[in-house]
Amino acid sequence: RHHRVPVLSCPAPTPQGPVTVGPVKFSIWPNPSRPPAEVLDLARFADAGDWHCLWYADHYMPNTGDESIEPGDVHECWTILPAVAAVTERVRLGPLVAPTSIHHPALLANRAATIDQLSDGRFTLGLGAGWQINEHHAFGIDLEAPGTRVSRFEEAIEIVRSMLDQERTTFSGDFYDIRDTPCEPRPVQDRLPILVGTGSPRMLNITARFAQEWNTWGAPDLSLDRRRTFVDACESAGTDPASMHTSVQALVFMEDDEAKVEKILAGDMGDRTIAGSDDHIVEQLGRYVEQGYDEVIVPDFTLGASPEKRLDAYRRFASDIAPQVA
């Protein structure tokens, strides 16, 4: 009973503004626990420099890995992003990423178009299938089995893509029924880009068919494996991998103490971490460039225990590391 709406096939849009540092773009990702005032200060800092995008996680509580809940601020993504749009003029912005297990696709499309209007065409809609156990459990939202969750995501991204591109959308599937649905206001961008954050082969195949950008976690060894899977998925879907903007992130530790670096890399996030001297970090970031990534996202999660230290770390990264990446 599926009625598939035709979705236009267009190349990824060119980001607006002077956003390139050397051969790769760099973006900022503040932890959603940060006070809103700090996030907006960071947004102004990014806007005044050569940063490409400010990304923001779409979660509702600290992750515990199970159904348990721990106290801690997690500011709501779709409230923060319009504020970021209002205090900036150049830097792009978007969720990294909005879970379709929680958000209805029609709501996602309208939110995206509205913030694109607020930002004058600087919004990228990051989507994912959803994964955080405790927020689904606490809110009474079913975290479906992985295969079912991906099937839901496939329908959701097709609906969102169509609503952003077409005047009206009709879709009947296993999870959603959309009848002659408008999305107004229209986005400012001719084709508002959708980013998908994933590393799994089936999700990557969906990404290649419907998205314009792909994002993944990983230090260079892991990101290389994931990029190979991405290229295979694109070729299987008949999509030129070079037509898609690709981004990667890792935890960054600017640390000269070799003993500390060894301990950091031995931790649970070792395969998603870059740690070491400035020269070592430059070399590792250069590997992303060699692999073909267009954008490196730098989380603030490991950059310091205070707003001042985190901002200083971003300043140091922008002045001492980013310009050397080749």
Long-range contacts (C-beta under 8 A, 24 or more apart in sequence): 1-172, 1-173, 2-172, 2-173, 2-174, 3-170, 3-171, 3-172, 4-158, 4-171, 5-158, 5-159, 5-162, 5-166, 5-169, 5-170, 5-171, 6-162, 7-158, 7-161, 7-162, 7-165, 7-210, 8-165, 8-191, 10-190, 10-191, 10-212, 11-212, 11-243, 12-193, 12-212, 12-213, 12-243, 12-244, 12-245, 13-189, 13-190, 13-191, 13-192, 13-193, 13-212, 15-52, 15-92, 15-245, 16-90, 16-92, 16-121, 16-122, 17-90, 17-91, 17-92, 18-50, 18-90, 19-50, 19-51, 19-52, 19-53, 19-90, 19-91, 19-92, 20-50, 20-52, 21-50, 21-318, 21-322, 21-323, 21-325, 22-322, 22-323, 22-324, 22-325, 22-326, 23-289, 23-325, 23-326, 24-285, 24-288, 24-289, 24-293, 24-294, 24-295, 24-296, 24-325, 25-52, 25-53, 25-294, 25-295, 25-296, 26-50, 26-51, 26-52, 26-295, 26-296, 26-297, 26-298, 26-317, 26-318, 26-322, 27-51, 27-52, 27-53, 27-54, 27-55, 27-92, 27-247, 27-295, 27-296, 27-297, 27-298, 28-53, 28-54, 28-55, 28-297, 28-298, 28-300, 28-314, 29-54, 29-55, 29-56, 29-57, 29-96, 29-249, 29-297, 29-298, 29-299, 29-300, 30-54, 30-56, 30-300, 30-310, 31-57, 31-299, 31-300, 31-301, 32-56, 32-57, 32-59, 32-73, 32-74, 32-75, 32-77, 32-80, 33-62, 33-72, 33-73, 33-74, 33-75, 34-75, 34-300, 34-307, 35-73, 35-307, 36-75, 36-80, 36-83, 38-307, 38-310, 39-75, 39-80, 39-83, 39-84, 40-83, 40-84, 40-87, 41-307, 41-311, 42-300, 42-310, 42-311, 42-314, 43-84, 43-87, 43-88, 43-91, 43-93, 44-87, 44-88, 45-311, 45-314, 45-315, 46-88, 46-91, 47-87, 47-88, 47-89, 47-90, 47-91, 49-318, 50-318, 50-322, 51-91, 51-318, 52-91, 52-92, 52-295, 53-91, 53-92, 53-93, 53-94, 53-124, 53-295, 53-297, 54-84, 54-88, 54-91, 54-92, 54-93, 55-93, 55-94, 55-95, 55-96, 55-126, 55-297, 56-80, 56-81, 56-84, 56-93, 56-94, 56-95, 56-96, 57-95, 57-96, 58-95, 58-96, 58-97, 58-98, 58-99, 58-126, 59-132, 59-135, 60-135, 60-138, 60-139, 61-134, 61-135, 61-138, 63-132, 63-134, 64-133, 64-134, 65-133, 66-133, 66-134, 67-133, 67-134, 67-137, 67-138, 68-134, 69-134, 69-138, 78-111, 81-115, 81-123, 82-114, 82-115, 82-118, 85-115, 85-118, 85-119, 85-122, 85-123, 86-118, 88-119, 88-122, 90-122, 91-122, 92-119, 92-122, 92-123, 92-124, 93-119, 93-122, 93-123, 93-124, 94-123, 94-124, 94-125, 94-126, 94-195, 95-125, 95-126, 96-126, 96-195, 96-197, 96-215, 96-297, 97-126, 97-127, 97-128, 97-195, 97-196, 97-197, 97-215, 98-125, 98-126, 98-127, 98-128, 99-127, 99-128, 99-129, 99-130, 99-131, 99-132, 100-127, 100-128, 100-129, 100-130, 100-152, 100-153, 100-156, 100-157, 101-129, 101-130, 101-136, 101-141, 101-142, 101-143, 101-144, 101-149, 101-152, 101-153, 102-130, 102-135, 102-136, 102-139, 102-141, 104-176, 105-155, 105-156, 105-157, 105-159, 105-160, 105-163, 105-176, 105-178, 106-159, 106-163, 106-178, 106-181, 106-183, 108-156, 108-160, 109-159, 109-160, 109-163, 109-164, 109-183, 110-163, 110-183, 112-160, 112-164, 112-187, 112-192, 113-164, 113-183, 113-184, 113-185, 113-186, 113-187, 113-192, 114-185, 116-187, 116-188, 116-189, 116-192, 117-185, 117-187, 117-188, 119-188, 120-188, 121-187, 121-188, 121-189, 123-187, 123-189, 123-192, 124-192, 124-193, 124-194, 124-195, 124-213, 125-160, 125-164, 125-192, 125-193, 125-194, 125-195, 126-194, 126-195, 126-196, 126-197, 126-215, 127-153, 127-156, 127-157, 127-160, 127-194, 127-195, 127-196, 127-197, 127-211, 128-153, 128-196, 128-197, 128-198, 129-153, 129-198, 129-203, 150-200, 150-202, 150-203, 150-206, 151-175, 153-203, 153-206, 154-206, 157-194, 157-196, 157-206, 157-210, 157-211, 158-210, 160-194, 161-194, 161-210, 161-211, 164-191, 164-192, 164-194, 165-191, 193-245, 195-245, 195-247, 199-226, 199-229, 201-229, 201-232, 201-233, 204-229, 204-230, 204-232, 204-233, 204-234, 205-233, 205-236, 205-237, 207-233, 207-244, 208-233, 208-234, 208-236, 208-237, 208-239, 208-244, 209-237, 209-239, 211-244, 212-244, 212-245, 213-244, 213-245, 213-246, 213-247, 214-244, 214-245, 214-246, 214-247, 215-246, 215-247, 215-248, 215-249, 215-297, 216-247, 216-248, 217-248, 217-249, 217-250, 217-272, 218-248, 218-250, 218-271, 218-272, 219-250, 219-270, 219-271, 219-272, 219-273, 219-274, 219-284, 220-274, 220-284, 220-287, 220-288, 220-291, 221-271, 222-271, 222-272, 223-248, 223-250, 223-288, 223-291, 223-293, 224-287, 224-291, 227-291, 227-292, 227-293, 241-292, 242-292, 245-294, 245-295, 246-292, 246-293, 246-294, 246-295, 247-293, 247-294, 247-295, 247-296, 247-297, 248-288, 248-293, 248-295, 248-296, 248-297, 249-296, 249-297, 249-298, 249-299, 250-274, 251-275, 251-299, 251-301, 251-302, 252-281, 252-298, 252-299, 252-302, 252-303, 252-317, 253-302, 254-278, 254-281, 254-313, 254-316, 254-317, 254-321, 278-320, 278-321, 278-324, 281-321, 282-321, 282-324, 282-325, 285-321, 285-325, 286-325, 286-326, 289-325, 289-326
